[in-house]
Structures are given as C-alpha cells and as structure tokens.
Amino acid sequence: MAEKEEILLTKDGYYELQERLEYLKTTARREVAEKIKVAREFGDLSENAEYEEAKNEQGFIEGEIVEIEYKLKNAKIIDNKKTPKGVVAVGSSVKLYDPELDEEMEYRIVGSDEVDLDNKLLSNQSPVGQALVGSKVGDKVTVHAPGGDFVLEIRSVK
C-alpha cells in the first residue's frame, strides 16, 4: 500500500481550503445542478451543448471536491512556534536582498499547495524555497535555479 502524502499547509491555507470545499459542496453544486436542469429542458441531450458543458462543469467540481478532501485529510498544519526564532521555515515571511539586481523583496514560504506568486507566496519546494529553509538572518544562500545559480541575502525572518 502506498504511503500517504503529507500536505504542508499554513493555518491560513488550511482554512482557505475548508472554505473552498464548503463553497463547492453547497453553492457550486447547486448552481451546476440548476444548469443541468435548464439544459435538459432544451430537449435532445445528444446534441445539447449546454447540457454537455454543464455536465463537464459538474465533473470538474466533483474532482476538485475529491482533491480538496484528500488535501485536508492529509494536511500537516505548520506551527511556526516550534521553529527557532530567526530561522526560515514553512510559514515564515522572509525579506531578501538580491545583490546582483540591487533589489529587496519579501516572500512568505508556504507548502506547494498554497503557492501564489502574485501574492508573494513561495513554495518550500521551489529552488528559492529549498535554499532558504533552515537559513538565518544574515546568511547568504546560493539558489540553484534552472536559469543558473544566484545569491540571496536574508535580511529578516518573521
């Protein structure tokens, strides 16, 4: 039997998944059921594009429900209180300095299921995340990225 995959989530990420699951099970299911009902009223289902589209949407919703339930069941919620102060871990907000670009940036390290680069949420499994986890303020880490290696300096960890 395959070993269960551990899904790393922050508390925020866990609650967001719970909210999404609740929305899918209630509102989204109800909306797609109504679309299917309306589409059936158009008659012949074999040539009914609206019916096919609604059934496909229903399949996606059910698939997402199964996926989220799996993630929640196998979730390990990260508790930063157990991480030594000033050490980068999943859940940490990290201020970085890139000497090559003379640029400062800030990211929050999250599990791979919470990644959202537009909102500065960076995976602990990404090249940058892997280089940062376990490092401390003042450390210079080398990131081994597909486009080549580069150095980042850790300015602060929260």
N, C-alpha and C positions, 0 to 999 in steps of 0.2 A: 504494500500500500504506500502511495506517495506521501511524503512528509508535507504537512500543512505549511503554506507560505505565510510568513509573518508580514503583515502590512503595517509599516510605521506611519502613524498619524499623530499630528498635534491635537490638542483638545479641540481647537477651532475646526480643524479639518474633520474630526470625528463628528462634531455637531452639524457641520455643513452637510456631510453625507446623510446623517439621520434626517435632516430637513428635506433634502432632495428625495430620499426614499419615501417620506410621508407625502410629498407633493405627487410623486409618480403613482403611488398606490391609490391616492384619492382623486385629485383634480385631473391629472393626465389620463388616467384610466377612464374616468367618467367622460372626459371630452372626446376621446377616441371612440368610445362606445357609441356616443351620440353621432359622430361622423359616420360610423359603420351603419347605424340605423337609418340615417338620412340617405346614404348611398344605396342601401338596399331598396329604398322606395323608388329609385330610378329604373328599376326593372332588371332586365337580363344581366346577371352578375358576370357572365363570361366576357362581356365587352364593356364593363363598367370601370373606367379609370379611377373614379372617385373611390369606389369600393376597394380596388386594389391598393391604392395609396393609403387608405385608412387601415387596411389590414397590415400593410408593411409598417406603418407607424406603430400599430399595436405590437408588432413583433419587436421593434426597437425598444419600446417602453418596457416590455416584459424582460427583454435581455438586459437592459440597464438595471432593472429591479434585482434580477438574479446576481448581477455583478456587484451591486452595492451591498446586498445582503451578505455576500461572500466576504467582501472587504470588512464590513462591520464585525462579522463573526470572527475573523482572523486578525483583527486590529490589535496592535500594541500601542497604547497611548503613551507618548513620550512625556516624561515628567522631568523638566529641567531642574527641579530642586535637588535631584540626585547628582547632577553634573557639577564638578568643581567650578567655582566662580572664575570667569575669565577664560574658560576652555570652550572652544567651538563644539557644538553637538547639534543633533536634530532639534529644532525648536529655537535655536539661537538666532538673534539678529546680529549681523556682523558688518562692521564698517571696514571697508577695504580701500587700499591705495594701490593704484597701478602706476609704477614709476615710469614705465615706457610711454604711457599716454598722459602722464601727469594728471590723473583723474581719480577722484574719490567716488566710491559707490557703496550702497548698502543693500544687503540681501538678508532674507530670512531663510535658514536652512530647514527644509521640510522633507518628509518622505516622498518617494517618487509619485505617489498618487495625488499629491497636493500641488504639484508644480504649476506655476503660473508666472512666467517671466514678465508679463506686463505689470504684475503686482509685486515684482521683486521676490518671488518665492522660488527658491533654487533647490533642486534635488540633492540629497546627500549622496546619490549615486552618480551624479554628473562629474566630469573631470574636476571642476572647481570645488564642488561639494566634497569629493573624496580628498582633495588636497587640504581642505580647511578643517574637516572634522578631526578633533583631537589637538589642534594647534591653539596657541595662546596669543594674547595681545603682544605685539612687538615682533612676533615671528614673521619671517619671510618664507612663503611657501612657493614651490615650483609646481605649476599646473601643467600636466601632460595632456594637451588637447590635440584633437585631430589636425588642427591647423598649425601645430607647433607648440613648443613649451614657452611659458611666460611666468613671470614672478608677480606675486601679490603680497602686500604687507598688511597684516591685520592691525587695524587702528583701535577697534573697540569690539567688545563682545557683550551682548545683553541677553 
